[in-house]
Amino acid sequence: MSFVSGDVVKVDLHWYASGIGFAANVFQAKLLQGTPHTYLDSLVVADMKDWMERILLPIAPDVVVSCDVTGASIYQKVGALWNLIGSTSVTFTPASIGDPLPSGVAALITWNTYVSKVQGKKYLPGLSEGSQTAGLWIATVLSHLASVAVQWISGFNGLTDSDSHWYPGVWSAKTLGFQSFGTAGQIPDVPAYQRRRKAGVGI
């Protein structure tokens, strides 16, 4: 299998932390090419691995060492289905030696698309007790989360093909199509609680 311009990729990023359990994030992006041509699945997997590692790097100092990313599964949107095209390891080295926040507590990043009420949400688990004070994220953590957001929403070229461009966004159940990210988002300074979210939202 392979990708062509206009195809959409999904990345399921898998987390595990002792005492916290399993967590997941979902990322999506659309491929656009200056000159349409075949783009091999292996190249897509390599691009997604690099994207995930760039997203995670800024927050590594704030995540407890007992939390780890166990890998990622990569899918292609084909009609109504997501077809698995491969999986990959994801290098992530958490550095905080503090105690983790309680299970379910996470940092939240929300980003809007150009369609009303269609947005992406990311809950990031495993942050340490020292990441917050008096129930608010400290300034350093908020800065790191902003860097995570930039890596998440910004378009990027293929690692080995500068004519292949990935544009992050979300596949919308509302519009039954892919929606690119806009220019507005939010990073609350209050820690979020994942168990309050609706099933299938914000992962």
C-alpha positions in Angstrom: 0.0 0.0 0.0 1.0 3.6 -0.4 -0.2 7.2 0.1 -1.0 9.9 -2.5 -1.7 13.5 -2.2 -5.0 14.1 -0.3 -4.7 10.9 1.9 -5.1 11.2 5.7 -3.0 9.4 8.3 -3.8 8.6 11.9 -1.3 7.9 14.7 -2.3 6.1 17.8 0.3 6.9 20.4 0.4 4.5 23.4 1.5 5.4 26.9 2.0 3.4 30.1 2.9 4.4 33.6 3.2 2.3 36.7 0.3 3.3 39.1 -1.4 5.2 36.3 -2.1 2.6 33.7 -2.5 2.9 30.0 -3.3 6.0 28.0 -3.5 7.0 24.4 -3.4 10.0 22.1 -4.6 10.2 18.5 -3.0 12.5 16.0 -4.1 13.0 12.4 -2.6 14.8 9.3 -3.3 15.2 5.6 -0.7 14.6 2.9 -0.5 17.2 0.1 2.1 17.1 -2.6 3.3 19.7 -5.1 3.4 17.1 -7.8 1.2 14.1 -6.9 3.2 10.9 -6.7 3.3 7.6 -4.7 4.5 7.9 -1.2 5.4 4.5 0.4 4.0 3.4 3.7 7.5 3.0 5.1 8.1 6.7 4.5 4.8 7.6 6.2 5.7 5.6 9.2 9.2 7.2 9.4 7.6 10.7 9.1 5.1 9.9 11.9 7.7 8.6 14.2 9.7 11.8 13.8 6.6 13.9 14.3 5.7 12.1 17.6 9.2 12.5 18.9 9.2 16.2 18.1 5.8 16.7 19.8 6.9 14.9 23.0 10.4 16.3 23.4 9.4 19.6 25.1 7.5 18.0 27.9 10.0 15.3 28.8 11.4 17.3 31.7 8.0 17.4 33.3 6.9 13.7 32.9 7.9 11.2 35.6 10.5 8.6 34.7 8.0 5.8 35.4 5.9 6.9 32.5 6.8 5.8 29.0 5.6 5.8 25.4 5.4 2.2 24.3 5.0 2.9 20.6 2.7 4.1 17.9 0.3 2.5 15.4 -0.1 4.2 12.0 -3.3 4.1 9.9 -4.5 5.3 6.5 -8.0 6.5 5.9 -9.6 4.4 3.2 -13.3 5.0 2.7 -15.0 4.6 6.0 -12.1 2.6 7.5 -8.7 3.2 9.1 -6.3 0.6 7.7 -3.3 -0.2 9.7 -0.1 0.3 7.7 2.6 -0.2 10.3 3.8 0.5 13.8 6.9 2.1 15.3 8.8 2.7 18.4 8.9 6.3 19.7 11.9 7.6 21.5 10.8 9.5 24.6 12.9 10.0 27.8 11.0 11.4 30.7 13.2 13.1 33.2 11.2 14.1 36.3 12.1 12.1 39.4 9.1 13.4 41.4 5.9 11.6 42.2 3.3 11.5 39.5 0.0 13.3 39.8 -3.0 11.1 40.5 -4.3 8.8 37.8 -6.6 10.7 35.4 -4.9 14.1 36.0 -3.4 15.4 32.8 -2.3 18.5 30.9 -4.8 19.6 28.3 -4.1 21.3 24.9 -7.1 22.3 22.8 -6.8 23.6 19.2 -9.5 24.9 16.9 -10.1 24.1 13.2 -11.8 26.5 10.8 -15.1 24.8 11.4 -17.2 25.8 14.5 -17.0 23.3 17.3 -14.6 21.0 15.5 -11.4 21.0 17.4 -8.5 18.7 18.5 -7.8 18.0 22.2 -4.8 16.3 23.7 -4.6 15.1 27.3 -0.9 14.5 28.3 -0.5 12.1 31.2 2.3 11.4 33.7 3.2 14.9 34.8 4.9 15.1 38.2 3.6 16.7 41.4 6.2 19.4 41.0 4.7 20.5 37.7 2.0 22.3 39.6 1.6 24.5 42.6 -1.6 25.5 44.3 -3.6 23.6 41.7 -2.1 25.4 38.7 0.6 24.5 36.2 3.9 26.3 36.9 5.1 28.8 34.2 7.8 26.4 32.9 5.3 23.6 32.3 3.0 26.0 30.5 5.9 27.1 28.3 6.7 23.4 27.5 3.1 22.7 26.7 3.1 25.7 24.3 6.0 24.1 22.5 4.2 20.8 22.3 1.2 22.6 20.7 3.5 24.2 18.1 4.9 20.8 17.1 1.4 19.3 17.1 -0.4 21.8 14.8 2.4 22.9 12.5 2.8 21.5 9.0 6.0 19.7 8.1 7.7 18.1 5.1 8.4 14.4 4.7 11.8 13.4 6.0 13.1 12.3 2.6 10.7 14.1 0.3 10.4 17.8 0.4 7.6 17.8 -2.1 5.4 15.9 0.3 3.8 18.1 3.0 1.8 17.0 6.1 -0.9 19.3 7.5 -2.1 18.3 11.0 -5.8 18.5 11.9 -8.7 16.3 12.8 -11.0 13.9 11.0 -14.4 15.2 12.0 -17.5 13.1 12.6 -19.5 16.3 12.2 -18.3 17.1 8.7 -17.3 13.5 7.7 -14.0 15.0 6.5 -10.6 16.2 7.5 -10.3 19.7 9.0 -7.0 21.5 9.2 -6.0 23.4 12.3 -6.7 27.1 12.5 -4.8 29.8 14.4 -6.5 29.7 17.8 -6.0 27.3 20.7 -6.0 27.1 24.5 -3.8 25.6 27.2 -5.6 25.8 30.5 -3.4 26.5 33.5 -5.6 24.2 35.6 -4.9 20.5 35.3 -7.6 18.5 33.5 -9.2 15.3 34.6 -9.5 12.8 31.8 -12.3 10.8 33.3 -14.6 13.8 32.8 -14.3 13.8 29.1 -16.7 12.2 26.7 -15.7 8.8 25.3 -13.6 9.1 22.2 -13.0 12.8 22.6 -9.6 14.4 23.3 -7.5 11.3 23.2 
